[in-house]
Amino acid sequence: MTDLTQKSCVPCNGDVPPLKGEALLPLMDQLEEAWEALNEHHLQRSYRFVNFAQALAFVNQVGELAEKEGHHPDILLGYGRVQLVLFTHAVNGLTESDFILAAKLDALNVQEAEGCC
């Protein structure tokens, strides 16, 4: 299997079915354990930071990566915390692009606060 970080997200116009069941397992195995696949519909991960400025700096990194990949997560930003939700809106579920972006997010050098998550 090709390393997900070596792939690029591809635009989806709804012409592929969402990934479900067993198809999710090899992709989940390539992500950090902090990611959850909820209801076979979306990926979710939370991050903790010391303060708002660090959380915002991370969100800006996420935004730059998302723009480069053309695949955009839902982002919840709060004081010292960030939650990312990934799914492909065109299929109302998960595609390989969601896992590619998650793997690339895992590759960012993120300095989370001690005792996170």
C-alpha positions as CSV (number, residue, x, y, z in Angstrom):
1,M,0.0,0.0,0.0
2,T,1.3,3.5,-0.9
3,D,2.1,5.8,2.0
4,L,-0.9,8.2,2.2
5,T,1.4,11.2,2.7
6,Q,2.8,10.5,-0.8
7,K,-0.6,10.8,-2.4
8,S,-2.6,13.9,-3.2
9,C,-6.3,14.6,-2.5
10,V,-8.5,14.3,-5.6
11,P,-11.6,16.4,-6.2
12,C,-14.8,14.4,-5.7
13,N,-18.0,15.1,-7.6
14,G,-20.0,12.4,-5.9
15,D,-19.3,9.7,-8.5
16,V,-17.7,7.3,-6.0
17,P,-19.5,5.6,-3.1
18,P,-18.3,6.4,0.5
19,L,-15.9,4.0,2.1
20,K,-17.5,1.7,4.7
21,G,-16.7,-1.3,6.9
22,E,-13.6,-3.3,6.1
23,A,-12.4,-0.8,3.6
24,L,-11.7,1.7,6.4
25,L,-9.4,-0.6,8.4
26,P,-6.2,-0.5,6.3
27,L,-6.6,3.3,6.0
28,M,-7.2,3.8,9.7
29,D,-4.0,1.7,10.4
30,Q,-2.0,4.4,8.6
31,L,-3.2,7.2,10.9
32,E,-2.2,8.1,14.4
33,E,-4.3,6.5,17.0
34,A,-5.9,9.8,18.0
35,W,-8.1,9.8,14.9
36,E,-11.6,8.3,15.2
37,A,-13.8,7.1,12.4
38,L,-17.3,8.0,13.7
39,N,-20.3,6.2,12.3
40,E,-18.2,5.3,9.2
41,H,-19.0,8.8,8.2
42,H,-16.2,11.1,9.3
43,L,-12.8,11.3,10.8
44,Q,-12.4,13.3,14.0
45,R,-9.4,14.3,16.0
46,S,-8.9,16.8,18.9
47,Y,-5.7,18.6,19.8
48,R,-4.7,20.5,23.0
49,F,-2.4,23.5,23.1
50,V,-1.1,25.7,25.9
51,N,-3.0,28.8,24.7
52,F,-5.1,30.3,22.0
53,A,-2.1,31.6,20.0
54,Q,-0.7,28.1,19.6
55,A,-4.0,26.7,18.7
56,L,-4.5,29.4,16.1
57,A,-1.0,28.9,14.7
58,F,-1.9,25.2,14.2
59,V,-5.2,26.1,12.5
60,N,-3.3,28.3,10.1
61,Q,-1.0,25.4,9.3
62,V,-4.1,23.2,8.7
63,G,-5.6,25.9,6.4
64,E,-2.4,26.1,4.3
65,L,-2.3,22.3,3.9
66,A,-6.0,22.1,3.1
67,E,-5.7,24.8,0.4
68,K,-2.7,23.0,-1.1
69,E,-4.6,19.7,-1.2
70,G,-7.9,21.2,-2.2
71,H,-9.6,19.3,0.6
72,H,-10.9,21.2,3.6
73,P,-11.8,20.0,7.1
74,D,-14.3,21.4,9.5
75,I,-12.4,23.2,12.2
76,L,-13.5,24.1,15.7
77,L,-11.1,26.5,17.4
78,G,-11.2,27.4,21.1
79,Y,-8.8,28.5,23.8
80,G,-6.0,25.9,23.7
81,R,-8.0,23.4,21.7
82,V,-8.7,22.5,18.1
83,Q,-11.0,19.8,16.7
84,L,-10.8,18.6,13.1
85,V,-13.6,16.8,11.3
86,L,-12.9,15.3,7.9
87,F,-15.4,13.9,5.4
88,T,-16.1,14.3,1.7
89,H,-19.3,16.4,1.4
90,A,-20.0,15.3,-2.2
91,V,-20.5,11.7,-1.0
92,N,-21.7,12.5,2.5
93,G,-19.0,10.1,3.9
94,L,-15.4,9.1,3.8
95,T,-13.2,8.8,0.7
96,E,-9.4,8.2,0.4
97,S,-8.8,11.9,0.3
98,D,-10.0,12.2,3.9
99,F,-7.3,9.7,5.0
100,I,-4.7,11.4,2.8
101,L,-5.3,14.8,4.5
102,A,-5.4,13.2,8.0
103,A,-2.1,11.4,7.3
104,K,-0.6,14.7,6.1
105,L,-1.9,16.5,9.2
106,D,-0.2,13.7,11.3
107,A,3.1,14.6,9.5
108,L,2.9,18.2,10.7
109,N,5.3,19.0,13.6
110,V,2.6,19.7,16.2
111,Q,3.7,20.5,19.7
112,E,0.6,19.7,21.8
113,A,0.3,20.5,25.5
114,E,1.2,17.8,28.0
115,G,-1.5,15.5,29.0
116,C,-3.4,16.1,25.8
117,C,-6.4,14.1,24.7
